[in-house]
Amino acid sequence: MSPRAGTNTGTTPHTLAFVESPVQLLNVLEWAHAQEEPGAGFTVVVLSPTDPMTRGQLRRMAELARGEGHAVRWEEARGGTAAPFRTIGGLSRLLRRAGRVVMGDPFSRYVQLLLTITRASDLVVVDDGTATMEFVGQLARGERLVRWHRKGGRPGPRDVLFAPVSSAARRRLTPGGNRRVEIFSSMPMKETPDGVAVTSNTFAWTRARFGPPRVTKGADMVGTSLVETGVVDADRYLEAVRALARAHGATRYFAHRRESADKLHRLAVETGLEVVRPDLPLELIARRGPIGRTVLSFPSTVVHTLPLALSGTDVRVAVCDIDPAWLTEHASPRAHGFLSGVTGTARDVHRLAAVSVV
């Protein structure tokens, strides 16, 4: 049995993991499962967001992490203007003695700030979905760290003020001297930064703990937050969902945790789909089952992760391209190319042409 979290055998550096979403915590558990001593000196710090659906999923994932023998520290990191100072102050001692820091979102200002405090010589970035692909490319090219859906826009005042911290974090995430950097990912990597170790995430922990699922005859659809991030027009998205559901006989719509309640209500009324709000990341929901024989998705993380999580089942993942006409006028100039890349690099999926939207 692995040592309980928070203990240290003397041979393994104390590990401190920072997560802000359920998927990040899932991938921290996947990374831990792949280690020879997954429970040694392991503390997970949840930098909790404010939206209820994400918090609910994080609490469920935290229970799973504790069940694996890890310590979980829940931080109300966004509970008012004083919360960041209180959180960072309370974590400074842990950061200074951590030998290894694991993070799920290197674009996060919170994480970037914490990176300037830690003395850890071993840094690990686990998947935060498709954003990992962009992070790796930016790191390889020596660019500033900017989320893909914001790239190309003019930096705001907060971006300018935070630029020195972001630059310092990027330097910390560049291997050199005694500093080791690892990326643990299920995403395809076109560019790999010099000196960075890349380890494949095969979702072995998910398959070992859940399933195999019961597979139904119908089709399910996976939601996306592309409307909420300002990339895709809401009306066009709803029309595309309706056309795709009708063409493939889908009956359930698994909502993304960031989708707005108003949009989901409208989607249920206008499409007739049953909207499901998962209490865990979709990879675990699908593996637990029941799940449709066909899973329909627009370009998103799940077109890469679901085939791995559902390996050995008869489930087919099908991805529908985003028509450039669906993009909003505020969408980043890179948006369509990035989304096409997400689809084009996915393995073991069936690719669908963009549905016709009037």
N, C-alpha and C positions, 0 to 999 in steps of 0.2 A: 504494500500500500504506500502511496506517495506521502511525503511529509505534509503536515497541515500547513496551509498558507500562513505566512507571517513568521515561520521558522526558517532557519538557515543552517544547512549542513556544514558550511565552511568551504564547500567545493563549488557551490552555485551562487552567483551574485544575486543579491536581493532584487527582485523584479517588481516594478511599479508600472501598472497599466492605466492609461487614461482613456475613457470612452465617453461619448456623448450621444450615441444612438444604439438601438438594439442590435443592428447589423454589426457594428463595431465590436460589441461585446461578444456576439456569436463568433466573430473571426478571431478574437483574442482567445476564446476557448478552443477554437480549431488549432491555433498556433500552439497553445499550451499542450494540447493532445499530441502534437507532433514532437514535443521535446522529450528527452530521455527522463527528466525528472519534473513532470508537469506541475507538481504542487509545491516545490521548494521555494520558500521566500517570496510568494506571489500575492500581491495586493492589487485589487482592481478598484480604481477610483472612478465613480460615476459623476461626471460633471453634468448634473441634471438640467435638461431643458424645461420649458414651461408648459408645452402643449400636453394635454391629458393623455392622448393616445400613445405618444412616444414614452411618456413617463410610465404608463401602464405596462407597455412591452418591456421597458427597462427593468421594472420591478420583477417581472416574470423571469427575465434573463438573469437577474441578480440571484434569484433563488436557485437557478440551475448552476450558476457559478459557485455558490456556496456548497451545493451538493457535490461539486467536483473537488471540494477541499480548499477553495480559494477564499481569502478574506475580501469582503466588499465594503468599501467606504462610500457612503452616499453623501454627495455635497450639493446643497441647494445653491449652485454656483450663479444662478441668475435671479435670486430672490431679492431684488432691490439694488440701489446704487452702491451700497457698501458690501454686497455679496462677493464681488471679485477680490477685493482687498482681504476680506475675511478668509475666503477660500485659499488664496495664494499664501497668505500668512500661515494658515493652518497646515499647509502641505510642504512648506519650505524644508522642515526637518527631514521628512520622508524623501524629498527630492535630493537633498544633499547626500544621503547615505545610500541611495539606490545605485546599484551597479549596472542595472539594465532598465531602460524605459521603453515601454511598448505604447504605441499611440495609434488611434484609428483615423485621425483627421489632421494631417499636417497643415491644412489650410486654416484650421481653427485659430483664431487670435488667442484664445485661452491656451491652447497647446503650444503655440509659438512663444508665448510669454513664459510658460513653464519650462520650455527648453532652454531659455536663457539662464535659468536658475540651476538646473541639474548639472552634476559633475559626471554623470553616467558615461562610461566609455562604450557601452553597447546600446544602440538604438534600433528599435524594430518598428516598422510601419506595417500594420495589418490593413486589409482591405476596408475601404469605406465606399465600396461600390465603384462605379465607373470613374469617380473622381481620382482614383488611384492611378488610372491610365494617364490622366493629365498631369498629376504630380510627378510621375516618373519622367515623363517627357520634359517638363519644365526643369527638373533637377538636372537631367542630362545636358540640357542646352544652357544651363546657368541663368535661367530667367527668374524673374520675381514670381512668387507663388500667388497665383490668381485662379479662382474657380472658373471652370470652362464657360459657364453661362454668363460670366461677367467679363470675360476677356475681350478686349477690343474697346471697352468703354473707358471713359475718362475717370481717373481715380478721384474719389471724393475726399473731403477734408479729413475724415477719419483714416482713410487709406494713407494719406500723406503723413499724418501724425504717427501712424503705426509702422511706417516703412522701415525705420531703423531696427525695430524688433523683428519684423518679418525677414529682413536681410540677415540678421544674426541667427535666426532659426534656420534659414537655408544653409548658412555656413555650418551650423551644428549637424545638419543632416547630410553633410558632404563628408565622406570618409577621409581620414587622414591621421597620421601619427598612430596613436593607440586607439583611435575611435573606429568602431566597427558599425556599419549600417546594413540592416537586412530589410528586405521587402518581402512580406508573406502575402501572396496574392493568387487569386484564381483568374485574374485578368490577363489578357495578352499584352506583352511588352514589346513595342516596336523599337524603343530606345532604352538601353540600360546604362545608368550612370557608371562611370569608371569606379571600380572598387566596391560597388554595392553588390551584396549577395542577394540573389532572388531565389526564394523557396516557393514551391507550388502548394497552394491550398486545394486539397482534393475533397474537402468536406468529409473526411474520414470520421471525425467525432460525431457529426450529424447522422451519418449512416449507421454508426455503431449504437447510438442512443435511441434512435427513432425508426419506426417502420419495420419491414416494408409496408407501404400504404395500400389500402383498398383502392383500386382504380375503377372509376365509374365509366359508363359509355359516353357521357356527354363531354362538353367543353367548358372550361373555366377561363376567365379573363383576369389579367393582372393590371391594376391601376398604376398610374404614374403621377408625379407631381410637376410635370412640365408646364401645366397651366399656372400653378402656384408660383413657380420660379420665373414666370413671365416669358417663357420661350414659345409656347403654343397658345393660340387663341382658344378661348373656352368653348365658343359655339362650334368651331371646327372640330375640336376634340370630341365633344358630345356626339356630333354627327358621325365621326369616324368610329367611335365606340358602338353606336347603334348599327352602323353598316357591317362592322366586323362581327358583332354578336349575331346578327341576322344571317350572315353568310355561313357561319360555322355552328350555329345552334347553341351558342353559349347561354348559360342560365345564371351563373354566379360571377360577381365582380369583386375581387379581393382588393380592397382599398389600400392605397399607399398611406402611411401614417401621417403624411403632410397634406393630404387632400382635404380641402375645406368641407365643412358640413353642408353648406349651401350647394356646392357643386355636386356632392354625392346625393343629396336629396333630389336635385333636378335630374341627375343621371338615372336614379331609380324610377322616377315618374315617367321620364321620356323614353327610356329604353326597356323598361320592364325587368331589368336585371335585378337579382337579389344582391344587395350590397353587403359584403361581409367585412367587418372590421377585425382583422386578426389580432390576437393577443400575444403573438410571437412573430419573429421574422418569417417571411413566406417559405424560406427553405425548410424550416422546421414544421410549419403548418402542412406543407405539401408532403413531406416525408411521413408525417403522422397520419395524414389522410382523413377522410377520403378525398381524392383529387380526380379531376376529369382526365380522360385519356389524352385530350389535347388541351394544352395551356397556351392561351393567346396573350401576347405582350407587345407593347411598343418598345422601342429601343430603351433598355434599362439594364441595371445590374443583373436581374434575374435571368436574362438570356444567356449569361455566362455561368451563373451559379446553380440554377435549377437542374440542368443536365447532369451536373456533378452530384448534387444532392439526391437526384432520382435515378442515378445509375443503377442498372439492373432491373428497372421496371419497364412497363410498356408505355409510359407517358411520353408524348411528343410535345416539344416546346416549339411554338411557331411565333415568329416575330414579324410585325407589320412595319414597313418603312414609314417615316414621317415625310409627308409631302411638303415641299418648301412653301407652298401656298398656305399651310396651316400656321406658319410662324408669325409671331407678332412683329410690329414695327420696332419694338424695343429689344428684340432678340439679338444676342451677340452675333457679329458677322461670322463667327466660327461655328454657330449652333448646328446648322444642317450638316456640315462636314464632320463634326464630332459625332453626332447621332448616327450618321451613316457608317462611321468607323466602328461604333459600338455594335451595330448590326453585322457589318461585314466581317468582323473578326471573331464573331461568336461561333463556337464549335458545336456540332451535334444539335443544331436547330434547323427548322424548316423556315425558309425566308418567304414572306408574303409581300407582294407589291402593295404600295399605299392604296387604301380603299378610296373609292370615288366619293367625294363630298361635294354636294351642290351648294 
